[in-house]
Amino acid sequence: EAFGPSAWCMSLRRRKYGSTSSSLGPQLGSKSEDTADTNIFHKFCCYLFEPDDASYLAVFRIMWGCIMTYEIWTHMDSNYIKTSSAYYSSHGFSFKYYGFDWTIVPDFEVMKLFLLVLFLLGLCITVGLLYRVTSVLFALGFLYLFTLDATWYLNHFYLVVIMSWMLCFLPCNVYFSIDALLFPTIASKTVPKWCLWVIRIELWIVYTYAGVAKLDVDWLRGEPMRLWLAKRQMYPVIGWLFQYEPVYYWFSYSGLIYDLLVGFLLLCPKTFYIGLAMTIFFHSMNKFLFNIGIFPWLMMASTTLFLEPYWPRKAVHNLVQSFKSKPRKFVDFKVSSFAATKPRKLKLKEKLILILCCCFLIQQLATPLRHHLYPGDVSWNENGHRYSWRMKLRDKQCEAELYVYMPESRLWFEYPVNNFLPGAYYREFTYRPDFMMQFVHSTKSHLFEKNKQMPEIYIYSACRLNFRRVAMLTDPRVNLAERDIWEWTYDWITQKPELTEEEIQQLPWNFEWNFNWLTLPWENTIPQLKQKQQEDLVEMQTLVNSWHDDFRDFIADKYFDGDKDTANHRQKHLINTAEREQMRSFARKNLLL
């Protein structure tokens, strides 16, 4: 070969370009650098389809199914009292989510049958029976239940909706399930790695975004944790601590630090058990102090997803071996590493799975940030508050009145909101702009049908947010009957009131860092909080008492040439003052010390 065509060509190259190594080497190296990133990305995509032990997914399916079954049972328990109070106490009116105003609450007997079906579906998920069908039906059913009434929105119900649909796409029935027994062709001891990582990333988003949301000036000055803990001073064992200022800050800042760090701690094997201990303590305290339903159990169960995938089989093996005189070490597992992954051509199905996962996670990352696109503060105007993991961040105490002017009959009156909205609905109506608009349009339809004329509708609403000063939430000069229900963002919502100088001093960076707060005994802050609360209530009541005359003056100037006497004569009296005050007292009873 030394005298063949190849050698002759190489000789010509040397004569023309010099050394082959010096001329061709950089070109080959450049090509390698250009493709290095692509090769790593492709290798990572292949890595996501490497096998993981399936036992972790089976155990999580069982825990998930048990928690969901219990949640549905709470709706059925005590003669369906939870269901009755949630869906059948609002005189046929309910607040809706955008895009789901078509959902209607079924007849009570139908609802009872529907809940029974959901209960049975939860049991089927637990044991892995017809999982692909039952998981989809449960996800649809819970989504329907969730969208029936936006009054009862909770972040953990939103999380249940998300994870219910996620689990529909995961092979949770291939191991330790009835399906694996009935249909051996689907049985498998392994599942692809993407199944684990897509859930881990979703949980990381929930925790981390909850922490980022707490980087708020009110949370950093101890609100609303100060008020919530003060209301729990009668709790056994630790309730006596909830009268002291350092305790409020400890709970606020420990919650902030936990949410920001726990996702990273759980992901890192070396710090996992630190994250596990923090998680158990954090959610146990949440369950004890705030009784927030299934959320603590759901998050503690989800923590097992950060263990090694084979942990259930290892736990069972160690338990069995503990009864033997010579226990054997657990070695029946295989861990696929990124370094050992061999790149290959991905199948079309695998590419579609990756695209779907990426789109879902991008949506989950982007949705909680949308409030930055809206003007104003989300804690005040509620624009972008839902679906954003903004948990336990605000305490709003509000009052609202709705006034109507009928242009053709030239009559005006305060609309009896208490006749149509029970206490819990009224409380939500007073501070959520989209709920205000829904009720305004319901009132508009009712009055038009009754009087055959189009009314003008105005809302007066005032709020105290996180112990800030009382301020008007709405512009009462805007006729909301002319506005579209979903006309975001609502320009008739005011700006959040600024902190006073006294409130600014509550910020930690304005403290005198002499550590005098370590000196015992600490001062009991409950009397000061009660005094501040009473002052705010008086201020709120003074403002509310001015609304009637303010609207009369507005109508007099606009339609009666400033004649207040004529405006007074054109007023209809529809309000039962005693019933209205009773509703207001009920609405704020859980908000006060």
Secondary structure as GFF3:
##gff-version 3
##sequence-region A 1 593
A	DSSP	alpha_helix	5	17	.	.	.	ID=ss1
A	DSSP	alpha_helix	20	47	.	.	.	ID=ss2
A	DSSP	beta_strand	51	53	.	.	.	ID=ss3
A	DSSP	alpha_helix	55	87	.	.	.	ID=ss4
A	DSSP	alpha_helix	108	127	.	.	.	ID=ss5
A	DSSP	alpha_helix	131	147	.	.	.	ID=ss6
A	DSSP	three_ten_helix	150	152	.	.	.	ID=ss7
A	DSSP	alpha_helix	155	168	.	.	.	ID=ss8
A	DSSP	alpha_helix	178	182	.	.	.	ID=ss9
A	DSSP	three_ten_helix	184	186	.	.	.	ID=ss10
A	DSSP	beta_strand	190	192	.	.	.	ID=ss11
A	DSSP	alpha_helix	193	213	.	.	.	ID=ss12
A	DSSP	alpha_helix	217	220	.	.	.	ID=ss13
A	DSSP	alpha_helix	225	230	.	.	.	ID=ss14
A	DSSP	three_ten_helix	239	243	.	.	.	ID=ss15
A	DSSP	alpha_helix	245	267	.	.	.	ID=ss16
A	DSSP	three_ten_helix	269	271	.	.	.	ID=ss17
A	DSSP	alpha_helix	272	290	.	.	.	ID=ss18
A	DSSP	alpha_helix	295	302	.	.	.	ID=ss19
A	DSSP	three_ten_helix	303	306	.	.	.	ID=ss20
A	DSSP	alpha_helix	311	321	.	.	.	ID=ss21
A	DSSP	alpha_helix	348	366	.	.	.	ID=ss22
A	DSSP	three_ten_helix	367	373	.	.	.	ID=ss23
A	DSSP	alpha_helix	378	381	.	.	.	ID=ss24
A	DSSP	beta_strand	396	406	.	.	.	ID=ss25
A	DSSP	beta_strand	411	414	.	.	.	ID=ss26
A	DSSP	three_ten_helix	417	419	.	.	.	ID=ss27
A	DSSP	alpha_helix	423	429	.	.	.	ID=ss28
A	DSSP	alpha_helix	433	451	.	.	.	ID=ss29
A	DSSP	beta_strand	456	465	.	.	.	ID=ss30
A	DSSP	beta_strand	471	472	.	.	.	ID=ss31
A	DSSP	three_ten_helix	480	482	.	.	.	ID=ss32
A	DSSP	alpha_helix	501	504	.	.	.	ID=ss33
A	DSSP	three_ten_helix	508	510	.	.	.	ID=ss34
A	DSSP	three_ten_helix	516	518	.	.	.	ID=ss35
A	DSSP	alpha_helix	526	545	.	.	.	ID=ss36
A	DSSP	alpha_helix	547	559	.	.	.	ID=ss37
A	DSSP	alpha_helix	564	569	.	.	.	ID=ss38
A	DSSP	alpha_helix	577	588	.	.	.	ID=ss39
###
